[in-house]
Amino acid sequence: MRIGRKKKRPKVIGLPDFWDVLSRHETKLLALDYDGTLAPFCVQRMQAYPYPGVPRILEGISRRRDTVLAIVSGRPLAEVLILAGPFDGIVIGSHGMEKRLATGDIVIKTAEQGQIQGLACAQSAAEEIGLRELIELKPASVALHTRGLDPKEAERFEDRAARLWRAFSDRHGLEVRRFNGGVEVRATGWNKGDALEELCRGMPAGSAYVYLGDDDTDEDAFRTIRTRGYGIRVGDAGRPTAARGFLPDIPAVRDFLEAWANLAIPALKEKILWIRDG
Ligand SMILES: [Mg+2]
């Protein structure tokens, strides 16, 4: 099936031969961050729907026999499933703790008891200093969201929360990380790099591995595939990153996905299916 009109393939900055190399791989993994990559940021977090045209293109890619398609997000799995709409690929939420596999099965891991206690402390500590309205408790993290606030005020709140959480994060097996639109304290041992590693291990040998993301939390994934695949960062090409390529913005991601959907399909006998439960 062809998705849209055939257009010139979009340039991936820093990877001039990307499409030629990709076409030579019979099997491919395409893993995608959600917020800031497939969907524009939105102050109302549950209004952050995919960019126009993206769901239809993802549907086309998910039917390709040569491609395993996955969304990898820090959001809880349930939120991604609601926002991304009908989506047949793999969905990974909470930085790898929650997965909906290609088979439709849902696999949920839980943080350790000490980490869960630490997260409860982090939540109440942030509430005690008046940040209750900005706090979100997730399965393996507590996030402080500052999108929509005055930038100076946002920075002040993020600094306060980060300082507060760093004081006890180590002894609870937690770490404090910034993200686009806030800061969070989360269980260590769960990041997008680990989630991507698991996806790569489920692929046939010789596959192409591609990951798109826009944020600092995506750097773990870029590092994971730096030597064997293609990390592509969405946004300003001047930023320090472990990604090897850049796309300037979400419309460019849409064009990238459309080009992927229209690639010639290699003569595989059957669709590859990621089935391994890590
Ligand atoms: Mg993002």
Residues whose N, C-alpha, C, O or C-beta is under 5 A from the ligand:
A	BS01	MG	D33 Y34 D35 G36 T37 D214 D215
